[in-house]
Every structure is written in C-alpha cells, then in structure tokens.
Amino acid sequence: MVEEESAVIMGGKRTLDEISSNEEDNNDNATMRDGDGSPTSRDEIISSGNNININNDSDAMVLVGAGGLGCELLKDLAMSGVNDVHVIDLDQIDVTNLNRQFLFRQKDVGSSKAKVAAAFINERCPWMNVIAHHGMIQDKDPSFYAEFNVILSGLDNVEARRWLNATMVGLVKVDEDGDPTDPESIVPIIDGGTEGFSGQARVILPRITSCFECSLEAFPPQKSYPLCTIAETPRKPEHCIAYASILLWPKEFPDKKIDNDSPDDMKWVYDRALDRATKYNIDGVTYMLTMGVVKNIIPAVASTNAIVSAACVLEALKILTYCSQTLNSYMMYMGSEGVYSHTFVYERKEDCPVCSSKVRTVNVLPTMTLNELIQQLCDGEGDLRLKSPSLTSASKLLYMQKPPALESATRSNLDKPLKSLVMDGEEIAVTDPVLQHAHLSLAVRFKQIN
C-alpha cells in the first residue's frame, strides 16, 4: 500500500489534496484593493494558518508605536500570519509622515496613527484582527502588557523605551537573589530603532539577557541649547527656533501648551523663528527644520525601517513558533557603509538599576548636599539619567517628590550635607518614575579630605 504524499509546512503536515483545495479557495477570493485602487491577490500574501504554525492565542502580540518603523512592523506581521495584534500610539498623523508611513493617506492627516493603521490593515487584510489604542503607553496598567506573548517596540524616543523596559522587568517573578522563578512571567521585548541609514534590532528577555537600561550609555542624551545662547547670542537656525518655541510661545500663549502636531502652532513658531533669524542674519530656518527641533525628529529613511522591521518580525516569529534560536542579543545595521550588519551579545550591566539587585557605591565629599547628589543622579550626561528621584535611608525619609505633604516635610534636607543625614557606608534606596517598581540601592562612601 502506497502512503499518500504529504507536504511539510513549518512543522505541520498537509496532504496534497488539502493544499490544492486551499489554493482553489484562494483563487476564488479574486483580488483586494487598497485605498489607491491597486489590486493585491490574496494568494500573493502569506495569510495566517496556511503557511506558518503560529500560536494563535488571543492577544498574542502588542506593537508599541505606529510611526515609520511601526507601519513596517504592522505590515510584516500581517504578511507573516500573526492574526491578533494590538497597536498603541499617542501621535496624530502629520502631512510630513506620508512620504514613508505608507498606511496613511492625505485624508488621514490629523487622525490617530494607531486607529488609522489598524483600520487600514483590517480592511486590506481580512484575516487580521488589529485593535487600536490611542494614548500613551504609560496609561496602560502593567497587567495589560503581561497578557501578551511578545512586546514589539517601534518607539522613537529613549524615555518611553526605558519605561516599557522597566515595566516588563518588574513583571518577572524573582527570588531573593533576583533570579526568575516563573518563566510564564517573562514577556520578551523585541526592540527596533532606526536613525538615518543606521538601525538596530535586539531581543530582551527580562531578567535573563541585558535590558534596555543596561545599554543606556549607548544612547546620547537629547540635544538641548543653553538658554543664554538662545536669548542673547543666537548663532544657528536651531537657536532661533528654540527661542520661538521655548521663550516666545509661553509669553504669547501662557495658558496653552504648544501642540507639536498642530500645523497652526508649527506655522506660528516657524514665522517667529524666521523673523529672529532675519534680525541676526542667520540662514537655514525652514518649516521642516522647525518641526525637527520642536519635535526632536529623528532622521528617517524608509529602506532602513524596512530592513530593521524584517529583522524584528523574524525574531517575533521565532519566539511565537519556537522554530529557531532567537537573536543573542543585538543586531546592528550600518547602511551608510553598504549592506552591512553584525550581531553581538550585549552583556548585562552588573549594577543596572533595573535588572540587577547589586548595590552601587558612590564616593562623595562629606560636604556634598543631598540636593547635589540628586542633581548628580539626574545628570543627562550620566549613566542613570533619573527624572525625579525620591531617597530614603533605613531610618528616615531623606527626600520625597510626592505626595506634596511629604515633599514639604523633607524639603529642608535638600541643603543639608550628606554626612549629617547618613553614616559612612549606609545604603540609600532611590525610586524614580523611569525605574517603575524597581529601586536603586546606593552605598554612600565619604572621601577623605586632606
């Protein structure tokens, strides 16, 4: 007796009759058309279930960010058969997005990126179920993210990525030594980022591999301009734009915050910046540069987004299907040098404030005040870059940012020398919004004064 021929599709088997039947069904589906009327035959797209054995549990994945990289990621997920995707983004569509964020059209300007992207994919790809969430990622409770199998990040700023990283690390159940005790509590993060012709993709397994905070030093702090230069001696077009947005806007509109996505607000800033540039004989103020300075826009190249997106979605498929070993743990793409990329293991930082339980030692002068220590922790050039830290010792509250009553009660400690507040070698617990539920332990050591 001759066994029936079969075809192996990513770990599963289908008979040739079943394959033929599926192909006939696909051919009967005719074509789909997008908003521009261009046809796409469904059998040209990899629909879910027919080509890859994906974990189709509800809420399998959440995509954070629906911008240039996010559009590519969502498209790749749809064409890879990942049916259930949630997408979160706070931004609204600007006309300058249309040259590379291909899920949006002219009619969508001013609308929510997350909602428009989800609607486009759901209409174009009927096998998809994309659910949109318009708002900040911080608006969601950590339990929301714990429900997913993978977090796919296409965020365009460091602070949001730090928050997401700290949140996912905080969800891992650990023992006294900080080692994971429940594998089910580990939700992988696949983080992608691009800038010009360069990009990176990395896989973060919270509490196992290095986390985003471990590599914070690799990300330069956001560019800022001295106020004295902006106000008195502007030399660059960026100085004129910063003057209009930082100094003039609050004077003209004291009760209104500038809306980075409002064409009217951007036009106002551009006109005032142009006037100041003319006064100081400075060339180069353009509307595009104005948006770049005000929004801190990262240069974007569509092909870089496509390459990094493909790498990220490939890693997501590996995790969802267990079909191969995941990236360990960092891939760099250097497009300006040619089609060149390399991978390496980004080592965990022993004293990482998020994923390590190790106590940091800080050596300070006995005369250093508590306020000076806080400023050091918040230094934008440092390796911690905290935002609003609160500090406590084993015996007392040193300084609390919130609630207002505690802030008022501990404010007097700010100008006191550390030596009057803690003993040499005593540990201080530091909490900060960027660390989420983690806390940083500092052992204060006083330097000897000769």
C-alpha positions as CSV (number, residue, x, y, z in Angstrom):
1,M,0.0,0.0,0.0
2,V,1.5,3.3,-1.1
3,E,1.3,6.1,1.5
4,E,-0.3,9.3,0.4
5,E,2.2,12.0,-0.4
6,S,2.3,14.9,2.0
7,A,3.9,18.3,2.3
8,V,5.6,19.6,5.5
9,I,4.8,23.2,6.3
10,M,6.8,24.6,9.2
11,G,6.4,21.6,11.5
12,G,2.9,20.6,10.4
13,K,1.7,18.3,7.6
14,R,-1.0,18.8,4.9
15,T,-2.0,16.4,2.2
16,L,-1.6,17.5,-1.4
17,D,-5.4,17.4,-1.8
18,E,-5.7,19.8,1.1
19,I,-3.2,22.1,-0.4
20,S,-5.0,22.0,-3.8
21,S,-8.3,22.7,-2.1
22,N,-6.8,25.7,-0.3
23,E,-5.3,27.1,-3.5
24,E,-8.7,26.9,-5.2
25,D,-10.3,28.7,-2.3
26,N,-7.7,31.4,-2.6
27,N,-8.1,31.8,-6.3
28,D,-11.9,32.2,-5.8
29,N,-11.1,35.1,-3.5
30,A,-10.3,37.3,-6.5
31,T,-8.4,40.4,-5.5
32,M,-8.4,43.0,-2.8
33,R,-7.8,46.7,-3.4
34,D,-6.3,49.3,-1.1
35,G,-7.3,52.9,-0.8
36,D,-5.4,53.7,-4.1
37,G,-7.3,51.0,-6.0
38,S,-4.2,48.9,-6.6
39,P,-5.1,45.2,-6.7
40,T,-3.4,42.6,-4.5
41,S,-4.3,38.9,-5.0
42,R,-4.8,37.2,-1.7
43,D,-2.7,34.2,-2.7
44,E,0.2,36.6,-3.2
45,I,0.1,37.4,0.5
46,I,1.0,35.0,3.2
47,S,-2.3,34.6,5.1
48,S,-2.4,33.2,8.6
49,G,-2.7,29.5,9.2
50,N,-1.7,28.2,5.8
51,N,2.0,28.8,5.8
52,I,3.2,29.1,9.4
53,N,2.3,27.4,12.6
54,I,1.8,30.4,14.9
55,N,0.5,30.4,18.4
56,N,-2.9,31.9,17.6
57,D,-3.9,32.6,21.3
58,S,-5.9,35.8,21.7
59,D,-3.8,38.9,22.3
60,A,-0.6,37.2,21.1
61,M,1.3,40.4,20.5
62,V,1.3,44.1,21.2
63,L,3.0,46.6,18.9
64,V,4.1,49.8,20.6
65,G,4.4,52.7,18.1
66,A,2.7,53.2,14.8
67,G,5.2,55.6,13.1
68,G,7.7,54.9,10.3
69,L,9.0,51.7,11.8
70,G,5.6,50.8,13.3
71,C,3.9,50.8,9.8
72,E,6.6,48.4,8.5
73,L,6.2,46.2,11.5
74,L,2.4,46.0,11.3
75,K,2.7,45.2,7.5
76,D,5.2,42.5,8.1
77,L,3.1,41.0,10.9
78,A,0.1,40.9,8.6
79,M,2.0,39.2,5.9
80,S,3.5,36.7,8.3
81,G,0.2,35.4,9.6
82,V,0.2,36.9,13.1
83,N,-3.5,37.4,13.4
84,D,-4.1,39.2,16.7
85,V,-2.2,42.4,17.2
86,H,-2.8,45.3,19.5
87,V,-1.2,48.6,18.5
88,I,-0.6,51.6,20.7
89,D,0.4,55.1,19.7
90,L,-0.2,58.6,21.1
91,D,0.6,60.6,17.9
92,Q,-1.6,62.0,15.3
93,I,-0.8,61.9,11.6
94,D,1.1,64.8,10.1
95,V,1.5,65.6,6.4
96,T,5.2,65.0,6.7
97,N,4.6,61.4,7.7
98,L,3.0,60.5,4.3
99,N,6.3,60.0,2.4
100,R,7.3,56.9,4.4
101,Q,4.4,55.9,6.7
102,F,2.5,54.1,4.0
103,L,-0.5,53.1,5.9
104,F,-1.7,56.7,6.0
105,R,-3.2,58.9,3.3
106,Q,-3.8,62.7,2.8
107,K,-7.3,62.3,4.2
108,D,-5.9,60.8,7.4
109,V,-3.9,63.9,8.4
110,G,-4.9,64.9,12.0
111,S,-6.3,61.4,12.8
112,S,-4.9,58.9,15.3
113,K,-2.0,56.9,13.9
114,A,-3.0,53.8,15.9
115,K,-6.6,53.9,14.7
116,V,-5.9,54.6,11.1
117,A,-3.1,51.9,10.9
118,A,-5.4,49.3,12.5
119,A,-8.3,50.2,10.2
120,F,-6.1,50.0,7.1
121,I,-4.6,46.6,7.9
122,N,-8.0,45.2,8.9
123,E,-9.6,46.3,5.7
124,R,-6.7,45.3,3.4
125,C,-6.0,42.0,5.2
126,P,-9.3,40.4,6.3
127,W,-7.6,37.7,8.2
128,M,-6.1,40.2,10.6
129,N,-7.6,41.5,13.9
130,V,-5.8,44.6,14.8
131,I,-7.0,46.5,17.9
132,A,-6.0,50.2,18.2
133,H,-5.2,52.0,21.4
134,H,-4.8,55.8,21.1
135,G,-2.8,57.1,24.0
136,M,0.4,57.0,26.0
137,I,1.9,53.6,26.7
138,Q,2.1,54.7,30.4
139,D,-1.7,54.9,30.5
140,K,-1.9,51.1,30.4
141,D,-1.6,49.1,33.6
142,P,1.4,46.7,33.7
143,S,-1.1,43.9,33.8
144,F,-2.2,44.8,30.3
145,Y,1.3,44.1,28.9
146,A,1.5,40.9,31.0
147,E,-1.2,39.3,28.9
148,F,0.8,39.2,25.7
149,N,3.3,36.7,24.4
150,V,5.6,39.3,22.8
151,I,6.1,43.0,23.1
152,L,7.2,44.5,19.7
153,S,8.6,48.0,20.1
154,G,8.9,50.6,17.4
155,L,9.2,53.6,19.7
156,D,11.1,56.7,18.6
157,N,12.3,58.0,22.0
158,V,14.5,56.8,24.8
159,E,12.3,57.7,27.7
160,A,9.3,55.6,26.5
161,R,11.6,52.7,25.9
162,R,13.0,53.0,29.4
163,W,9.5,52.9,30.9
164,L,8.5,49.9,28.9
165,N,11.7,48.1,29.7
166,A,11.4,48.8,33.5
167,T,7.7,47.7,33.4
168,M,8.4,44.4,31.8
169,V,11.4,43.6,34.0
170,G,9.2,44.4,37.0
171,L,6.6,41.8,35.9
172,V,9.1,39.0,36.3
173,K,8.6,36.9,39.4
174,V,12.0,36.5,41.1
175,D,13.6,35.0,44.2
176,E,15.7,36.9,46.8
177,D,18.7,36.9,44.5
178,G,16.7,38.5,41.6
179,D,16.7,35.3,39.6
180,P,13.4,34.4,37.7
181,T,11.2,31.8,39.3
182,D,8.3,31.7,36.9
183,P,9.1,31.5,33.2
184,E,5.5,32.4,32.4
185,S,6.0,35.9,33.8
186,I,8.8,36.6,31.3
187,V,7.4,38.6,28.3
188,P,10.1,39.1,25.6
189,I,10.6,42.6,24.2
190,I,11.8,42.9,20.6
191,D,13.1,46.5,20.3
192,G,13.8,48.1,17.0
193,G,15.2,51.5,16.2
194,T,16.4,53.5,13.2
195,E,18.3,56.7,12.6
196,G,19.1,57.7,9.0
197,F,21.0,54.8,7.4
198,S,21.6,53.0,10.7
199,G,19.4,50.7,12.7
200,Q,19.3,48.1,15.4
201,A,17.2,45.2,16.5
202,R,17.5,43.4,19.8
203,V,15.8,40.7,21.8
204,I,15.4,41.4,25.5
205,L,14.4,38.6,27.8
206,P,13.7,40.4,31.1
207,R,16.0,39.2,33.9
208,I,17.8,36.8,31.6
209,T,19.5,39.0,28.9
210,S,20.7,42.5,29.2
211,C,17.8,45.0,29.4
212,F,17.4,48.4,27.7
213,E,18.7,50.2,30.8
214,C,22.0,48.2,30.6
215,S,22.7,49.9,27.3
216,L,21.5,53.4,28.2
217,E,25.1,54.8,27.8
218,A,25.0,53.9,24.1
219,F,22.2,56.5,23.6
220,P,23.3,60.1,23.6
221,P,21.1,62.5,25.7
222,Q,18.6,64.6,23.9
223,K,20.1,67.7,22.3
224,S,19.4,70.9,24.2
225,Y,20.5,74.5,23.8
226,P,21.7,76.9,26.6
227,L,19.1,79.5,27.4
228,C,21.6,82.3,27.4
229,T,22.6,81.5,23.9
230,I,19.0,81.2,22.7
231,A,18.1,84.5,24.3
232,E,21.1,86.6,23.7
233,T,23.6,85.3,21.1
234,P,21.9,83.0,18.6
235,R,24.3,81.6,16.0
236,K,22.4,78.8,14.4
237,P,18.9,78.4,12.9
238,E,18.1,75.9,15.7
239,H,18.7,78.7,18.2
240,C,16.1,80.9,16.6
241,I,13.5,78.0,16.5
242,A,14.2,77.2,20.2
243,Y,13.8,80.9,21.0
244,A,10.4,81.0,19.4
245,S,9.1,77.7,20.9
246,I,10.7,77.9,24.4
247,L,10.6,81.7,25.2
248,L,8.1,83.4,22.9
249,W,5.3,80.8,23.0
250,P,4.8,80.9,26.8
251,K,4.6,84.7,26.7
252,E,2.1,84.8,23.8
253,F,0.1,81.8,25.0
254,P,0.6,81.4,28.8
255,D,-2.3,79.0,29.2
256,K,-1.7,76.8,26.2
257,K,0.9,74.2,25.7
258,I,2.4,74.0,22.2
259,D,0.9,71.2,20.1
260,N,3.6,69.6,18.1
261,D,1.0,68.0,15.7
262,S,-0.8,71.2,15.0
263,P,0.1,72.8,11.7
264,D,-1.1,76.2,13.0
265,D,1.2,76.0,16.1
266,M,4.1,74.9,14.0
267,K,3.5,77.7,11.5
268,W,3.4,80.3,14.3
269,V,6.8,79.0,15.6
270,Y,8.3,78.9,12.1
271,D,7.2,82.5,11.4
272,R,8.7,83.9,14.7
273,A,11.9,81.9,14.2
274,L,12.2,83.3,10.7
275,D,11.8,86.8,12.0
276,R,14.6,86.3,14.6
277,A,16.9,84.7,12.0
278,T,16.4,87.6,9.7
279,K,17.3,90.0,12.6
280,Y,20.6,88.2,13.3
281,N,21.4,87.4,9.6
282,I,21.1,83.7,10.2
283,D,20.2,81.4,7.2
284,G,18.6,78.0,7.2
285,V,15.3,78.3,9.1
286,T,12.8,76.1,7.3
287,Y,9.4,74.7,8.2
288,M,10.9,71.1,8.2
289,L,13.8,72.2,10.5
290,T,11.3,73.9,12.8
291,M,9.3,70.6,13.2
292,G,12.6,68.7,13.6
293,V,13.7,71.0,16.5
294,V,10.4,71.3,18.2
295,K,9.5,67.6,17.9
296,N,13.1,66.3,18.2
297,I,12.5,64.4,15.0
298,I,14.9,61.5,14.3
299,P,16.1,61.4,10.6
300,A,14.2,58.6,8.9
301,V,15.0,56.5,5.8
302,A,12.2,54.2,4.5
303,S,14.6,51.4,3.4
304,T,16.3,51.3,6.9
305,N,12.8,51.0,8.5
306,A,12.1,48.1,6.2
307,I,15.3,46.2,7.0
308,V,15.0,46.6,10.7
309,S,11.3,45.7,10.7
310,A,12.1,42.5,8.9
311,A,14.7,41.6,11.5
312,C,12.3,42.3,14.4
313,V,9.4,40.4,13.0
314,L,11.6,37.4,12.2
315,E,12.6,37.3,15.9
316,A,8.9,37.6,16.9
317,L,8.1,34.6,14.7
318,K,10.9,32.6,16.2
319,I,9.5,33.3,19.7
320,L,5.9,32.6,18.7
321,T,6.6,29.3,16.8
322,Y,9.8,28.0,18.6
323,C,11.1,27.4,15.1
324,S,14.6,28.6,15.7
325,Q,17.1,30.1,18.2
326,T,16.4,33.8,18.8
327,L,19.0,36.6,18.3
328,N,21.5,36.8,21.0
329,S,21.1,39.6,21.6
330,Y,21.8,42.6,19.4
331,M,21.9,43.3,15.6
332,M,23.4,46.5,14.2
333,Y,22.7,47.6,10.6
334,M,25.1,50.2,9.1
335,G,23.6,51.2,5.8
336,S,26.0,54.1,5.2
337,E,28.8,51.5,4.9
338,G,26.9,49.3,2.5
339,V,24.5,46.5,3.2
340,Y,26.4,45.6,6.4
341,S,25.2,44.2,9.7
342,H,26.7,42.3,12.6
343,T,25.4,40.7,15.7
344,F,26.9,40.6,19.2
345,V,25.9,39.8,22.8
346,Y,25.1,42.9,24.8
347,E,26.3,41.9,28.2
348,R,24.2,42.6,31.3
349,K,25.4,45.5,33.4
350,E,26.3,44.3,36.9
351,D,24.9,47.4,38.6
352,C,22.0,48.0,36.3
353,P,19.3,49.9,38.3
354,V,16.5,47.9,36.7
355,C,17.5,44.3,36.2
356,S,20.3,43.9,38.8
357,S,20.0,43.8,42.6
358,K,23.6,44.8,43.2
359,V,24.2,47.8,45.4
360,R,26.0,50.7,43.8
361,T,28.8,52.6,45.7
362,V,29.0,56.3,45.3
363,N,32.1,58.2,46.6
364,V,31.3,61.7,47.6
365,L,32.7,64.5,49.6
366,P,31.3,64.9,53.2
367,T,30.3,68.4,52.3
368,M,28.1,67.4,49.3
369,T,24.5,68.2,50.0
370,L,21.5,66.0,49.3
371,N,20.4,68.3,46.5
372,E,23.8,68.0,44.8
373,L,23.5,64.2,45.0
374,I,20.1,64.3,43.4
375,Q,21.4,66.6,40.6
376,Q,24.2,64.1,40.0
377,L,21.7,61.2,39.7
378,C,19.7,63.3,37.2
379,D,22.7,64.4,35.1
380,G,21.8,64.0,31.5
381,E,25.4,63.0,30.7
382,G,25.5,60.3,33.4
383,D,24.6,56.6,33.2
384,L,21.4,56.9,35.3
385,R,19.6,60.0,34.0
386,L,16.8,59.9,36.6
387,K,13.9,62.3,36.4
388,S,12.5,62.9,39.8
389,P,14.2,60.6,42.4
390,S,13.0,60.1,46.0
391,L,15.5,58.9,48.5
392,T,15.1,57.1,51.8
393,S,17.5,55.5,54.3
394,A,16.8,52.7,56.7
395,S,15.9,55.1,59.5
396,K,14.4,58.2,57.8
397,L,12.9,59.8,54.7
398,L,15.6,61.9,53.1
399,Y,13.5,63.5,50.3
400,M,10.2,62.5,48.8
401,Q,8.9,64.0,45.5
402,K,5.3,63.0,46.2
403,P,2.8,63.5,47.8
404,P,3.1,67.3,48.4
405,A,2.8,66.9,52.2
406,L,5.9,64.6,52.3
407,E,7.8,66.8,49.8
408,S,7.2,69.8,52.0
409,A,8.2,67.9,55.2
410,T,11.5,66.7,53.6
411,R,12.4,69.7,51.6
412,S,14.7,71.1,54.3
413,N,17.0,68.1,53.9
414,L,18.0,69.2,50.4
415,D,20.5,71.8,51.6
416,K,22.0,69.6,54.4
417,P,25.3,67.9,53.9
418,L,25.0,64.1,53.4
419,K,27.3,63.5,56.4
420,S,24.6,64.9,58.6
421,L,21.9,62.6,57.1
422,V,23.6,59.2,56.6
423,M,26.5,57.3,58.0
424,D,29.6,56.3,56.0
425,G,28.7,53.2,54.1
426,E,25.0,53.4,54.8
427,E,22.6,52.4,52.0
428,I,20.1,54.8,50.4
429,A,17.1,53.5,48.5
430,V,16.3,55.5,45.4
431,T,13.0,55.3,43.5
432,D,12.2,57.1,40.3
433,P,9.4,57.0,37.6
434,V,11.8,55.7,35.0
435,L,12.7,52.7,37.2
436,Q,9.0,51.9,37.8
437,H,8.7,49.4,40.6
438,A,12.5,48.8,40.9
439,H,14.6,50.7,43.3
440,L,18.2,51.7,43.2
441,S,20.4,50.9,46.2
442,L,23.3,53.3,46.8
443,A,26.0,52.8,49.4
444,V,27.4,56.2,50.3
445,R,31.1,56.4,50.9
446,F,32.7,59.6,52.1
447,K,36.0,60.7,50.6
448,Q,38.9,61.6,52.9
449,I,39.7,65.3,52.8
450,N,43.4,66.1,53.0
